[in-house]
Amino acid sequence: MRKNFNLLLINPWIYDFTAYDFWSKPLGLLYIASILKEQGYEISYMDCMDRYNQELLKLQNREFPKNDEFGRGSFYKEEVKKPVVLKNIPRRFSRYGITEDIFINELTKIPFPQAVLITSIMTYWYPGVFRVIELVKKVFPDIPIILGGIYPTLCYHHSIQFSRADYVVKGNDIGDLLKILEELGGSKSDYSKYEKGLNYLPYPNWDLYPNLNYICILSSRGCPFRCSYCASFRINPELEFRNPKEVVKEIEYWHRLRNIKDFVFYDDALLINSEDNFLIILEELINKKLSIRLHTPNGLHARMINEEIAQKMFQAGVETIRLGFETVDPHRQSETGGKVTNLEFKKAVDYLLKAGFKTSQIGAYLLIGLPGQNFREIIDSVHFVIDCGAHPRLAKFSAIPGTKIWNKAKSHFNLKGTVDPLFHNDALLPYLSPDINVDDYQKIKLMIKS
């Protein structure tokens, strides 16, 4: 192995109309950081979205960022010029995260890297990725840049054509990355154990954050459902689980080591095979009596909530529940994936309320703006969720390439030719949809707040 082979890992900025830290961390990149460390690489890390960045806090005359009781809060932002293709959208466009001056200054202080690894999350956040690549190339002009994450996985050809990255990796096979690093003169890596599944991965490298007030947990990867609007299966094609007792050990480890109280499950299908997985996690946590809170923001499958699961979720300290519901219309439920019926949703909420949860803790995602979905259907869905005893949470539909509904959505929103990933942004819905306009959207929001 070549000595002093330094790697710089970067989580880039968000460029968007709006952004908020709803427990947002680059979990995949943190797993990669731990794997690379195991393989003998030296790691430097920069998170452009770190609200605890000391220079950023100085700029705001703050000692700590402003957080809610569960560690969430607003990102610092600076308005930037809107991309040309979005010029007709009557909203301000901003860069969220640390300032460019802070970024460049920190780049000049790190050990000189032999390669730079940049992740990406939402496809329509690629302007932040591109800007990071542009600035890195100015500071380290001859250093290879490797781009990975969700954006190149879903928009591979766009990222190859426009990102200016030297290497683009799609999917989540760690072997692809390690082979590139080996070609660049890094270590000869044995990555066979990582290919055996989640149980063989080290804990994510949360030590890269000097300040933490929540930690994201992955107990499974993938989803067995194939909902027409969801691209999850393209990012994680296979469904796999960690040993549930190992998940609990990780939670206990970070609770003891970093005094973390809030743990956020990033699973797409947390309740699948719950008797062998999530129920065991809950039972172990109940027995250990840890002073922690659990959050499930990614949407639980309501069909799989029964009386036992609801009770144990309450006993184990689940604080935030989000249920995937989408719509009250039975036909649209069926055509989008058939993962829940109205009766199953109502039963799930009944179980949760009986277990002791409050309505304010039980959010239900309502997908608005699906092609063919009218204003009346959304209003009926809102009323149904409220009548069941849950709280409606609006999830604006966004057209994503590779999903079953992609071609239909392109036609519905009049997206012709090659579609710029900026048009995947759900914030554009009221401006593109022929069925839901800005006034309709505001009426729905006011109805939920009242």
C-alpha positions in Angstrom: 0.0 0.0 0.0 1.2 3.5 -0.8 1.8 5.5 2.4 -0.1 8.7 3.1 -2.8 8.1 0.6 -5.3 10.8 1.7 -8.9 11.0 0.6 -11.2 13.9 0.9 -14.9 13.1 1.3 -17.4 15.9 0.6 -21.2 16.2 1.2 -22.1 19.1 -1.1 -24.5 22.1 -0.8 -28.2 22.1 -1.5 -29.4 24.5 -4.1 -33.1 24.7 -3.9 -36.2 26.9 -3.3 -36.4 25.6 0.3 -34.5 23.2 2.5 -34.6 22.2 6.2 -32.6 19.8 8.3 -35.2 17.1 8.9 -32.5 14.8 10.3 -30.5 15.1 7.1 -27.1 13.4 7.0 -25.2 11.6 4.2 -25.4 8.2 5.8 -24.0 6.3 2.8 -20.9 8.5 2.7 -20.3 7.9 6.4 -20.4 4.2 5.8 -17.9 4.6 3.0 -15.7 6.7 5.3 -15.5 3.8 7.8 -14.8 1.2 5.1 -12.0 3.3 3.6 -10.6 3.8 7.1 -10.6 0.0 7.6 -8.8 -0.3 4.3 -6.0 1.9 5.5 -6.8 5.2 3.9 -6.4 8.6 5.6 -9.7 10.5 5.6 -10.5 14.2 5.5 -14.2 15.2 5.6 -16.2 18.3 4.7 -19.9 18.5 5.1 -21.2 21.7 3.4 -24.5 21.1 5.3 -23.1 20.9 8.8 -25.0 23.5 10.9 -22.5 23.1 13.6 -19.6 24.4 11.4 -17.8 26.8 13.8 -17.0 29.4 11.2 -20.6 29.4 10.1 -21.8 29.9 13.6 -19.3 32.8 14.1 -20.8 34.4 11.0 -24.3 34.2 12.6 -23.0 35.4 16.0 -24.2 32.1 17.5 -22.6 29.5 19.7 -24.9 26.8 18.7 -27.4 26.4 15.8 -31.1 26.9 16.6 -32.7 23.5 17.0 -36.1 22.1 17.9 -36.4 19.6 20.7 -35.4 16.7 18.4 -32.3 18.3 16.8 -33.8 19.6 13.6 -33.4 23.1 12.4 -33.0 25.6 9.5 -29.9 25.7 7.3 -28.0 28.9 6.7 -28.8 30.2 3.2 -27.7 32.7 0.7 -29.8 33.6 -2.4 -28.2 32.7 -5.7 -29.1 33.2 -9.3 -31.9 30.9 -10.5 -31.0 28.3 -13.2 -32.2 29.5 -16.6 -34.7 26.6 -17.0 -36.4 27.7 -13.7 -36.5 31.4 -14.6 -40.4 31.4 -14.8 -40.8 29.9 -11.3 -41.7 32.9 -9.0 -39.7 31.9 -6.0 -36.3 32.7 -4.7 -33.5 30.2 -5.2 -30.8 29.7 -2.6 -27.6 27.9 -1.7 -28.1 26.2 1.7 -25.1 25.3 4.0 -21.8 26.9 4.7 -20.6 29.9 2.7 -18.2 29.4 -0.3 -15.5 31.4 1.5 -15.7 29.0 4.5 -15.6 26.0 2.0 -12.5 27.3 0.1 -10.7 28.2 3.3 -11.3 24.7 4.8 -10.1 23.1 1.5 -6.7 24.9 1.9 -6.2 23.6 5.4 -6.7 19.8 4.8 -3.9 17.4 4.0 -3.3 17.3 0.3 -5.6 14.6 -1.1 -4.8 11.9 -3.7 -8.5 11.7 -4.6 -11.7 13.5 -3.8 -15.0 11.6 -3.2 -18.2 13.6 -3.6 -21.7 12.2 -2.7 -25.1 13.4 -4.0 -28.6 13.0 -2.7 -31.6 14.5 -4.6 -31.2 14.5 -8.4 -32.3 18.1 -8.6 -29.6 19.2 -6.1 -26.9 18.6 -8.7 -26.0 22.4 -9.0 -24.5 22.1 -5.5 -22.5 19.0 -6.7 -21.3 20.8 -9.7 -20.2 23.9 -7.8 -18.3 21.8 -5.3 -16.5 20.0 -8.2 -15.7 23.4 -9.8 -14.2 24.8 -6.6 -12.3 21.6 -5.8 -10.7 21.7 -9.3 -9.5 25.2 -8.7 -7.8 24.3 -5.4 -6.6 20.8 -6.5 -6.5 21.1 -10.3 -4.9 17.7 -11.0 -6.6 15.6 -8.4 -9.1 13.0 -9.6 -12.7 13.5 -8.5 -15.1 10.6 -7.9 -18.8 11.2 -7.9 -21.3 8.8 -6.4 -24.7 8.7 -4.7 -28.3 8.9 -5.7 -28.0 11.6 -8.5 -25.6 9.5 -10.7 -27.5 6.3 -9.9 -30.7 7.8 -11.3 -29.2 10.2 -13.8 -26.0 8.5 -14.9 -25.8 9.9 -18.4 -26.5 13.5 -17.2 -23.8 13.2 -14.5 -21.3 11.8 -17.0 -22.0 14.5 -19.5 -22.2 17.6 -17.3 -20.6 17.0 -13.8 -16.9 17.2 -14.8 -16.1 14.4 -12.3 -13.3 12.2 -13.5 -15.1 9.1 -12.3 -18.8 8.5 -11.8 -20.0 5.5 -9.7 -23.7 4.5 -9.8 -25.3 2.1 -7.4 -24.1 1.0 -3.9 -21.4 -1.6 -4.7 -18.4 -0.5 -2.6 -16.2 -2.7 -4.8 -16.7 -0.3 -7.8 -15.2 2.5 -5.7 -12.4 0.5 -4.2 -11.3 -0.7 -7.7 -11.0 3.0 -8.8 -8.9 3.9 -5.8 -6.7 0.9 -6.4 -6.2 2.1 -10.0 -5.2 5.5 -8.7 -2.4 4.0 -6.6 -4.3 3.3 -3.4 -4.3 0.1 -1.4 -5.0 -3.4 -2.7 -8.4 -3.8 -1.1 -10.2 -7.0 0.0 -13.8 -5.9 -0.2 -15.3 -9.4 -0.3 -16.8 -9.2 3.2 -18.7 -6.0 2.5 -20.5 -7.8 -0.4 -21.9 -10.3 2.1 -24.4 -7.7 3.3 -25.2 -5.1 5.9 -24.0 -7.2 8.8 -20.5 -6.9 7.6 -20.3 -3.2 7.3 -18.6 -1.1 10.1 -20.6 1.5 11.9 -20.9 4.8 9.9 -18.1 7.2 10.8 -20.0 9.6 13.0 -16.7 10.6 14.6 -16.2 12.9 11.7 -18.7 15.2 13.3 -17.4 17.0 16.5 -21.0 18.0 17.3 -24.0 15.7 17.0 -27.5 15.8 18.4 -29.0 12.9 16.4 -27.8 9.8 14.7 -29.3 8.0 11.6 -29.7 4.3 11.8 -30.1 1.7 9.0 -31.5 -1.7 10.1 -32.5 -2.8 6.5 -31.9 -1.8 2.9 -34.3 -2.0 0.0 -38.1 -2.4 -0.2 -40.2 -5.3 -1.6 -42.9 -2.9 -2.9 -42.8 -1.4 -6.4 -44.9 1.7 -6.1 -45.4 3.4 -9.4 -43.9 6.8 -8.2 -40.9 5.5 -6.2 -37.3 4.9 -7.4 -36.1 3.2 -4.2 -35.7 -0.1 -5.9 -33.3 1.4 -8.4 -31.1 2.7 -5.6 -31.3 -0.5 -3.5 -32.5 -3.4 -5.7 -32.3 -6.1 -3.1 -34.0 -6.3 0.3 -31.6 -7.1 3.1 -31.6 -6.9 6.9 -29.1 -6.4 9.6 -29.0 -8.6 12.7 -31.5 -6.7 14.9 -29.4 -7.2 18.0 -26.5 -5.6 16.3 -28.7 -2.6 15.4 -29.4 -2.3 19.1 -25.7 -2.5 20.0 -25.0 0.3 17.6 -27.7 2.5 19.2 -26.4 1.7 22.6 -22.8 2.4 21.5 -23.6 5.9 20.2 -25.8 6.7 23.2 -23.1 5.8 25.6 -20.2 7.3 23.6 -21.7 10.5 22.4 -24.7 10.9 24.7 -27.1 10.8 21.7 -30.7 10.7 22.6 -32.4 10.9 19.2 -32.1 8.0 16.7 -33.6 8.3 13.2 -34.4 5.2 11.2 -33.5 5.6 7.5 -35.1 2.3 6.4 -37.5 2.3 3.4 -39.3 -0.7 4.8 -38.8 -0.8 8.5 -41.8 -3.0 9.3 -41.2 -5.7 6.7 -40.6 -9.1 8.5 -41.0 -7.3 11.8 -41.2 -10.4 13.9 -37.6 -11.2 12.9 -36.3 -7.6 12.8 -38.0 -4.4 14.1 -39.9 -6.2 16.9 -36.7 -7.6 18.2 -35.1 -4.2 18.1 -38.0 -2.7 20.1 -37.9 -5.5 22.7 -34.2 -5.2 23.2 -34.5 -1.4 23.7 -37.4 -1.8 26.1 -35.3 -4.3 28.2 -32.2 -2.0 28.1 -34.3 1.0 29.3 -32.2 3.5 27.5 -33.2 7.2 27.7 -33.6 7.6 24.0 -36.2 8.7 21.4 -36.8 6.9 18.0 -38.0 8.6 14.8 -39.4 7.0 11.6 -39.5 9.8 9.0 -39.4 7.6 5.9 -42.9 6.3 6.0 -44.0 3.1 7.7 -46.2 0.6 6.0 -49.5 1.0 7.9 -50.7 -2.4 6.8 -48.1 -4.0 9.0 -48.9 -2.2 12.2 -50.8 -4.4 14.7 -51.6 -4.0 18.4 -48.3 -5.6 19.5 -46.1 -3.5 17.3 -47.9 -0.3 18.3 -47.6 -1.0 22.0 -43.9 -1.9 21.7 -43.2 1.2 19.6 -44.7 3.3 22.4 -42.8 1.4 25.2 -39.5 1.6 23.3 -39.6 5.4 23.0 -40.7 5.9 19.4 -41.5 9.6 19.2 -42.1 10.4 15.6 -44.3 8.2 13.4 -44.8 8.8 9.7 -47.2 6.5 7.8 -47.3 6.1 4.0 -50.9 6.6 2.9 -50.8 8.7 -0.3 -54.5 8.9 -1.1 -58.0 7.9 0.0 -59.1 6.9 -3.5 -59.1 3.0 -3.7 -58.5 2.9 -7.4 -55.4 5.1 -7.2 -54.2 3.1 -4.2 -54.3 0.0 -6.3 -52.7 1.5 -9.4 -49.8 3.1 -7.5 -48.8 0.0 -5.6 -51.6 -1.3 -3.4 -49.6 -1.1 -0.2 -52.5 0.0 2.0 -56.3 0.3 2.0 -58.4 2.8 3.9 -59.5 0.2 6.4 -55.9 -0.9 7.0 -54.8 2.7 7.6 -57.6 3.3 10.0 -56.8 0.1 12.0 -53.1 1.2 12.2 -54.0 4.6 13.6 -56.4 3.0 16.0 -53.7 0.7 17.3 -51.3 3.6 17.7 -53.7 5.8 19.5 -54.7 2.9 21.8 -51.0 2.3 22.6 -50.7 5.9 23.9 -49.5 7.9 20.9 -50.9 11.4 20.3 -52.4 12.6 17.0 -49.5 15.1 16.8 -47.0 12.2 16.7 -48.8 10.2 13.9 -48.2 11.9 10.6 -49.6 10.5 7.4 -48.0 11.3 4.1 -50.5 12.4 1.4 -49.1 12.4 -2.1 -50.5 15.3 -4.0 -50.2 16.1 -7.7 -50.2 12.6 -9.1 -51.2 12.6 -12.8 -55.0 12.6 -13.0 -55.5 13.4 -9.3 -57.9 16.3 -8.7 -58.3 18.8 -5.9 -61.4 17.0 -4.5 -59.5 13.7 -4.0 -56.8 15.5 -2.0 -59.4 17.3 0.2 -61.1 13.9 0.8 -57.8 12.4 1.7 -57.0 15.2 4.2 -60.4 14.8 5.8 -60.1 11.0 6.1 -56.7 11.2 7.8 -57.9 13.8 10.3 -61.1 11.7 11.0 -58.9 8.7 11.7 -57.0 10.6 14.3 -53.7 11.2 12.4 -52.1 14.4 11.1 -51.9 14.9 7.3 -48.4 15.6 5.9 -48.2 16.8 2.3 -45.8 15.1 0.0 -45.8 16.8 -3.4 -45.4 14.4 -6.3 -42.2 14.6 -8.3 -41.5 12.8 -11.6 -38.5 10.6 -11.2 -36.8 8.8 -14.2 -37.0 5.0 -14.0 -40.3 4.8 -12.2 -43.4 3.2 -13.7 -45.2 6.5 -13.8 -42.3 8.5 -15.4 -43.6 8.6 -19.0 -47.1 9.4 -17.9 -45.8 12.1 -15.6 -43.7 13.7 -18.4 -46.7 13.9 -20.6 -48.9 15.2 -17.8 -46.5 18.0 -16.9 -45.6 18.7 -20.5 -42.0 17.8 -20.0 -40.7 17.3 -23.5 -37.4 15.8 -24.8 -34.5 15.3 -22.5 -35.7 16.4 -19.0 -33.3 18.4 -16.9 -33.1 16.8 -13.4 -34.1 20.2 -12.0 -37.6 19.4 -13.0 -37.6 16.4 -10.6 -38.0 19.0 -7.8 -41.4 18.5 -6.0 -41.4 22.3 -5.3 -42.3 22.8 -9.0 -45.6 20.9 -8.7 -48.0 23.9 -8.3 -46.4 25.6 -11.2 -46.4 22.6 -13.6 -49.5 20.7 -12.7 -52.6 21.3 -14.9 -54.7 20.1 -11.9 -53.2 21.6 -8.7 -52.3 25.3 -8.9 -50.6 27.5 -6.3 -53.9 28.7 -4.9 -55.1 25.1 -4.5 -51.9 24.2 -2.8 -52.2 27.1 -0.3 -55.8 26.1 0.5 -54.7 22.6 1.3 -51.9 23.8 3.5 -54.2 26.2 5.4 -56.8 23.4 5.9 -54.2 21.2 7.5 -52.9 23.9 9.8 -56.4 24.9 11.0 
